[in-house]
Amino acid sequence: MLDFLELEETVGRAWHRMVGGIASYPVHDDHAVALTEVRGRLAVMFRALGGETGVQIASAGARKSGHRLGWRQRIGLGDERLEQPGRDAATIFLPDRISIFPDRGLNAALYRWLAAWFAAAPIDTITEVDALRRDLLVLRRASETAVFVLMQFPGLVGDYAKLAAATAEARPRRPLPRIEQEVEQIVLALLGAGKAPAGRLWPAMMGTGPLPDKAPPGYHSILPCPLWGDCWTRELSPAHAGEDECAPGAEAAPENDRKRFAVREREDNANRRDPFVLNRFEKILAMAEMVNVDRPADDSEDEDAQKAADDLEEITLSRRTGKPASRFKFDLDLPPEALDASKLNADLTYPEWDYRSGSYLPDHCRVLAGAASEQGESWTPDDATRRHIRQVRRRFEVLRPRHELMRAQADGHDLDLDALVRARCDLRAGSGGSGLDRIHVAMRPQGHDLAVTLLVDVSLSTDAWVDGYRVLDVEKEALLVLAHGLSACGDHHSILTFTSRRRSWVRLETVKAFGEPMSGTVERRIGALKPGYYTRIGTAVRHAAAELARQPQRKKLLIVLTDGKPNDVDHYEGRFAVEDTRKSVQEARRLGIAAFGVTVDATAQSYFPTLFGRGGYAIVGNIKRLPAALPAIYRQVAH
């Protein structure tokens, strides 16, 4: 009650009410729609309208906008950050929530419109650097794209008319210099809320007149329109030739749905030992937007580090030594390394699919195949796991092939009276009695005629802890339980693990080979599994499918167990990795192999269906359920 006596607090609250949180567009929190509510429907809509299968939908981070601010915004903000929709070749970035309109239905309709927009919009970037010329080119593209979308999908005409009118109403009315005001009139005209201006900028925007030479001094870009998405591409980062170090596992930090822009730093400034007095303060301030700044490695954990990372437009990644003070799990939008298309000269190589050129890169990945070691980690199953193994074995024994009575055989333990009578009747009828040599019955085992390969991800991410459980330990338990079940039912099977570190080092190890009995040796190999590096799933699937295709069984099944997205430290990430993995699964199916994916990544719904297709995957969101779920999944898929 006596807070008003605290002058600093009182003035601060008054100042915040006057200039703090002043946004260009209105905010109606009561009518907001979150991306998480509609992401699944938007993905279906985007692909149904012709969008690329491998493109993912992610939350857009707020980015600085160069538009002119009102006087209160200039005092309180200095600049404004907007969640502007955009896309690149791999990802569509949509606002985390939309609350511009005082109507929840309109806010949801804006998400649907943007899905249609990006399904039709070109993805080449407007490279014009002059602000005025770029604004006019952006508006020209927006006009052309909107017309094209409405022609292709006339069912959106009604929604777009309402959205355009509401957006025009929501745009701020503020005094602007003459040129900026003319550009703003063009925006309103495109939204159907006014007439085209009479100056030279309208013909320039429409493409019927020349663009101005340059923007006048002091020109500010237009306020972005939420109905019109942007497109951008990013320069490839140079290839990194050094060794890649991996931090030890720890409790997995929670991951949100937002993708953050990031770049790789060529040189690690954190390792420099420049004296503080020799650093200019302008340089120190410029480094403030880097995560890996020059500070001691034993800093205490920064409680505000997550918020600081969220506030950055772009995160700079660099290598460092020492234990980090804070750990985060980010989905980063990194520019991939420049693609090295040279062939590798090795004993065992596989191609890789480049979706951008629509062709294979021959001999692109080297596989190092070998037997798994019995020496490594000392994991052993506990009593509960042993009981679970016995239960699964009993269930799977029911699936063991039974002896079947075979009639009309050339030899056997008894006569087939029906066949004998038919043969005698045929003989008396004068047909020659051709069946007299097949008058026996025999009991013979009938096999499933099925070969199975379990391909298990042992990348570094399996060293993380989720809900108090180490991912790799849960994988070991599930693998051991299923292996005993397969042994009990007699299915011909093998177990492979994989990890990678660039295209020249893709390691696949055989835990159990085809024809090898389930034994203590196999159990020790499973217990000794340890985390590796990265997850180049496409190459691993191609190698496993090649071995599986050589098996004599008529039916073949490949089960891939993983805990995250395909990725590696080179160009193999993002859409490139997703498209290559998807292509490898299609290749396996063309060989007659049924490919099925199982993941423990609770957020996999955004990408896993793309990899394995409808009905070809299972997501086990609760990791502790994996040992029970994996045998059940196998029985459903294989039998």
N, C-alpha and C positions, 0 to 999 in steps of 0.2 A: 504493500500500500504506500510505502514511502519511497518507491522507486523514483518518483519525480525529483527527489532530492539528489539522486545520482545524476549529475549534469551530463557526464559522458554517455551514460546509457540512454538518457532521455533524448539528447541531441542525435545520437546514433539511430534510434528508432524513428525519429521524425525525418531524418535524412533518408533512411531506407524507404519510408512511405512516399517520399516526394520523388526520388530518382531511382530507387532500387527496383529491379525486376520489371522495368518498362519495356515491353516487347512490341515489335512492330505489328504483329498479328494478335488478335484477341485470343485468350485462353479460356476455354469452358471446361473445366475439370469434371463437372458433373456429367458431361456428355462425351467424355473421352473414350476412344477405342484403342486398345493396345494391340501391337503387332502380334503378340503371342496368341491372341484370341482368333486371329484370322490367317495366320501364316500358312496352315495346311491348305485351306481353301484357296488362298492366293496362288500357291504353288501349282495346284491342279488347274486353276484358271489360266495361269501363265502358259503352261505347257499345252493346254487344250487350244489356246489361241495361236499356237505356232512357236512359242518360246523354246529355246534350246533345253534339252533334258538335263544337261550337266550343270546348268546355272543354279546357284543357291540364292536364297533370300535371307538377308541379314539386317540387323538394326543399323541405322546410320548414326554415326557420331556427329555431334554439333560441330560445324565448321564456321570459321570467320567469313562474314559477308562484307563486301566492300560498299554496300549501299549507303546513301546519306542518312544520317540519324537526326532525330529531333533534338532540341536543345537539352531536354532532360536526359535523353539517352547519352548524349555526348558527355554530360557531367557525370552520370552515374556509371556508364558502361565503357565508354571509349570506343568500343566496337561491339557488334552483336553477332552471336553465334546461332546459326540456324541448322536444323536437321533437314537439309535439302535432299530430296530423293535423287538417286543417281545409279549408275551401273558401270561396270567394266565388262571384260570378256567372261569373267568367272562368276560375278556376284551382282545381285540387285540389292541396293541399299535403300531401305525405306525407313521413315521416321519410327522411332520406338513407340510412339503414341501420337495420335492425331486428335486435337481438341480445338481446332480452329473455329468450327461452326457450332452454333447453339442447338444442334440437332445430331443425335448419335447416328441416325441413319445416314446423314450426309457425310459424317466423318468415316463411316464404314464404306460408303460409296467411293470416297476418295482413294482408299486402298485398292478397291477393285479397278478403278480407272487407271491407277498407276500400273497395275499388273498388265492391263491391256496396252498401255502406253509403251512399256518396256518390251512387250512381245513384238511390237511393230517398229520401234524406234531404231535408227542406225546407231552403231556403237563406235563409230569413228569420232575422234575428238576434234572440236573446233580449236585450232591452234593459234588463232589471231590473238596478238598480245595487246593491241590497242583496245582500251575499255569500251569506247563507243562503237567501234566497228564490230567488236565481239558481241556486244549487246544486240546489235541489229541482226547479226548472223544467228545468234541464239533464238531470237524471236522469229526469224524466218523459218528455222528448223521446227520450232514449236508449232507454228501455224501449219506447216506442211504435215507434220506428224499427226496433229489433232485431226486435220481433214482426212488423212489416210485411215486413222483408227475408226473414225465415225463412218467412213465408207465401207470398211471391211466388217465392222461390227455395229450395224445400225441399232441393235438393241440397247446400246449405250447412249444414244442420242438424248433421251430424256434425262438420264443421270447427269450427263455432261452439261446440259443447259442449266440445271439447278446448281451444279458445282461452280460453273463459271459465274453465274449471277451472285452466288454467295461469296465467292472469292473476290470479285470486284467490290462488293460491299465491305469486305473485311480489310481491304487494302487501306493503309492510312492516307488521310488527306493532309498534306503538309506543303508549305511553300517550297518550291524547287527552282533552281536556275532554269533559264528558258529551254536549253537543250534537254536537260533531264526531264522537264515537264512535258516536252514533246514526246520523249521516249515513253514516259508514263501514260500519255494519251494513247500511244500505240498499244500498250499492254491492255488498257481498258477496252480499246476497240476490238482487240482479238478476243476479249472475254465477252463481247457483245454488250458492253455497258457504255458505249459512246461512239462518236463518229471518228473516222480517221483524221489525223491532223493534216493541215493544208501544206505543211512544209515539205522539204526534200527528203526527210528521213523515212516517211512512209513508202515512197517508191524504192528507196534504197533497201528497206527491209523486205519488200515484196520481190526484189530482184529485177524490177523494171527500171531502176535508176542506179547510178554509181554510188558506191559507198563513200562517205566523207573521208578526207585524207587522214584525219586524226581527231582525237577528242580534244575539246577546248581545255585550257588549263583549269585545274580544280574539278574536273568531271568525276562523278561517282557513278558506279554501276547501278543498274536498276535493282530494286528489291526483288529477290527471286520469287517466282510464282509457284505455289505448291502443286499446281496441276501439271506443271511441265518439268519433267525430269532432265537431268544432265547426264552426259556420258563422258567418260575419261579413260585414258590409258596411261600406263606408268612405264617409265623406262626400265629396261632390264638391268639388274645389278650385275657387276662383273663376277666371274666365277671365283670361288674361294678355294684356294689350293691347300690351305693348312689343315691340320688335324682338328677334328671336331671333338670337343670335350663335353661330357655329359655330367650333369650334377646328380648326386645321389638322390634316391627316392625320398619322398616325404608325403605327409597328408595332402591329398589333392585339394587344391584350392577350388572353391566354387567358381563355375564359369557361367557368365551371362551370355545372352544371345547377340550382343553387340560385337561387330567386327571393328578392330582398330587398325588404322593405317600405320604402317611401320616401314622403316628403311634400315638397311644394314650399313654400318659404318666401316669404312675400309681400315682405318687404324684405330686402335683402342686407346682413347685419351685417358682412360682410367689408369693405365700403366705408366703414364708419363710422370716425371718427377720435377716438373717445373717449379721453381721457387714462387711462392705466392706473390711476392713483391714485383716479380717480373711479368705478371699477367695484367693486362689492361682490363679495367672494370667493364668496358663495353663488351669485351670478349666473354667475361664471366657471365654477364647478363644474357648474352646470346646463347650460352650453353644451358640456360635454365630449362629449356624444353627438351633436354636429353635425360634419359633415365639413368645412364651409366656415367655420372659425373665424377670428377676427380675428388674422391673423399675416401677416408679409411674404410677397409673392407669389413671391419668389426663394428660398424655402426649398429646401434640398437634398432629394433624394428620400428618403422615409422607407421603410426596408426593412421595417418592421413595419406599413405602412399597410394592406396586404391583410388581415392578421390583425385589425387594429383594426376594419376595415370588417366583417369576419365576426362580430366580437363585438357589433356594434350590433344592437339589435332593429329599429330604424327609422333610416333614413338621411335626413337633411334636405338637400334640394337647393336651392341658391340661386345666383344669378348672380354672377360675379366677373370681374375684369379681370386681365390678366397671365398668364404661362405657369404652368400647374399643375406642382407638384413631382412628382406621380405620376399615372399613367394606369391606369384599370381599365376592364374591360368587364363591366358588370353587366346582368342581366336584372331590372329593377326592377318591383315591383308598386306602381305609382303610382295614387292615386285620380284618375280622369279629371276633366278640367275639366267644369264644368256645361255641358250641351248647349244651344247656341244654335240653336233651330229656325227662326229667321227666314229668309225667302227672300232670295236675293241677286238684285239687279237687274243683269244683265250680258247681253252678247250670246250667250255660250255657257255654259250651266249644265247640271249633271246632278244627279239625285237621289242620295241616300245611304240605305242600309238601316239602320234602327234595330231590332236584333233584340229589344230589350226591349219595344217596343210592337208588333212584328210588322208594321211599316208603313214606307213610304218617307218621307223628308224631302224634299219637292219643292224644286227649284231651290236645292239646298243647297251645291253646290260650283261655283266659277267656274273655267273652263279658259282659259288663255292659250295659244293655239296660234300657232305661227310656224315659220319656216324656221331650221334650225340654222346657226350662223355658221361661216365658214371660219377665223375668227380666234379664237385661244384657246391651248390648250396646243400644244406643238411636237412631239408624238409622231409618229414615222415608223416604218414597219415595217423591221426589220433584214433581213439576207440570209436568215437562217433562215426568217423569216416569209414572205418572197417565194417561197422554195422550197416552203414549205407551201401557199401560194396556188396555185402552178402544179400541185402534186399534186392538190389538191382540185378545181381546174378540170377536170383530165383525168378525174377520177372522175365529176364531175357532167355532163360532156359526154355520157357514156353515157346519161344520162337525158333528153337533148334529144329532143324529139318527132321521129320519123322520118316520111318520106313513106310513105303507105299507098296501096296499089292499091285504087281504088274501082270496083266493077263496076256494070253496069246504070245508067250515068249518061246524062243527056240530051245531053251533049257530052263530048268528050275527044280524046286524041291517037290513039286506035286503036279498032277495033271490038271489042266483046265478043262473041265467036263463040257462047258458050253462050247469052247473052241473045238473040242474033239467031236461033239455031236454035229456041229456045223460042217466040219471037214468030211465026216462020214456021209452026211446028206449030200454034200456037193459031189462026192465020189460016186454015190449011187445014181445021182442025177446026170452023170456023164460030163461034169464040168472039169474033171481031171484031178480033183482033190488037192488043189494047190496049197491048202492050209494045213496039211498033215504034218508039216515040219514045225508048226508053231502052236503046240497044244499043251504048254506048260504054264504054270504060274510061278512067280518069283517075288520075294520081298527085297526091295532095294532102296537105299537112302536117296532122298530127293533134296538136292542142295538149293539154296536161294539163288545161286548163279549171280552173286552180287559182290563187287569189289568196292571198298570204301577207303578214302584217305581223309584223315583229320589233319588239317593245316592250321597250326596254332601260332598266333602272333606273340613273340617274346620281345617286343621292342621296349625301350626305356620306360615308356608310360606305364607298363605293367608293374613297375616298381613302386607306383604310387599307392596310397591308402585311400580307400573310399568307404565311408561309414564304418570305420574301424577295421576294415579288412584289406589286406594287401592283395592287389589284383592278381599278381602272378601266383600267389599261394592258392587263391580260389580257383584259378585256371588249372593248377596242378591237381587239386582235389577233383574237379569236374572231369579232367582228362583221365585220371586214374579210375574213377568210377565207370566212365563210359568204356574205357579199354577193357575192363573186366567184364562188362556187359556184352561187348562184342565177342570176346573170347567165349563166353558162356553160350551164346547163340550160334557160334560157328561161322560168323561172317568173315570173309577174307578182307583184311584191313591192314593199313599202315598208318603211322603217326609221324608227321613232319613238323618242325618248327622253323620259323623264318625271322630274320631281321636284316637290316641293310644300313649301309653308310656310303652313300653315293652309288652311282650306277655301276661302278667298277668293283663293288664289294657287296654282293647280295648273298647272305649266308643261309643255306638250308641244311638242317641236320635231321637225320633219321633217328627217331626215338624208338620206333618199332617198324621193321621192314615187313613187306608182304611175306607170308609163310613163316615168320618167326613166332614161336609160341609166346604167350603171355607168361612172364617169369619174373623172378626177383631182379634180374638184370634190367628189364624194361621198367620196373618200378623204381629202381635206383636212378635210371636216366631221367625219369619224370621228376623225381625229387631233386635232382641236381640242376634242373633248368634254372638259368639266371637271366636277368634282363639284358638286352642288347642295346641297339641304337634306334633305328628308325623303321618305318613301315612301308616298304615298297611292295604293296600287295600284288600289283599286276604281274611282276616278274615271278613272284612266288607261286601264283596261281598257274602261270604258264608251265613252270617246271613240274609242279605237282600233277597237272593235267597230262603232261607228256608221259610221266611214269605210270599214271593210272590208265592211260589209253593202251599201254602195252600189256595189261593184264588180260587173261583169256576169258574172264567172266562176261556175260552178255550185258548185264546192267552195271553201271558204274556211278558212284556218288562221291562228290567232293564237298566236305563241310569245312568252311573257313571260320575260325574262332578268333575274334579280334576285339580290341577295346577302344578303337578310335578311328579317325580318318586316315586314309592313305597319305603318306608324306615322306619326304626325305630332305636332306639338307641342301640339295642342289635345286634344279628346276622342277623337281617332282613334288608339287604341292598344288593346292587349290584345284581349279577345274582340270588342269593337265593331269593330275594324279587321279581324280575321279573318273575322267573319260578313259584313261588307260586301264584302270581297274575294271570299269564297265566293259571295255572291249575284251579284256582277258577272260571275263566270265562268259561273254558271248562266244568266244573262241572255244572254250571248254564245252559249251553246250552243243556247238557244231560238231564236236568230236563224239557226241553221244553221251556226254557226262552230265549228270544232273548236279548243278552247283547250288549250294545253299549257304547263306551267311548267317552267323550268330554273333551278336555284339552285346557287350555289357555297358556301352555308352548310352546313358539315358537320353542324350540329345541327338541320337543318331537318326531320328525321323526325318531330319532335314537333308540327309545325304544317302543313307543306307538303301532306301528304295531305288535310288538311281543306280547303285552298284549292282544289285541282284534282281531287281525287277519285282513285279507284283507276285506275291506268294513265294518268293525265293529267299526270304530272310525271316529272322526272329530277333526281337530286341528284348533282352532281359534287363529291365531297368534296375531291379534290385539285385545287386551283385551276389549277395549271400544265397540267392535262389539258384544260381547257376549250376551247382552240382546236382540238384534235383531236376532242373529244367532241361539240361543237355541230353540226358538219356531219354526223356519224354519226347523231346524234339526229334531225336534220331528215330525212335519207334514210329512216330507219325510220318516222317519223311521217307524212311526206307521200307517200312512194312505197312 
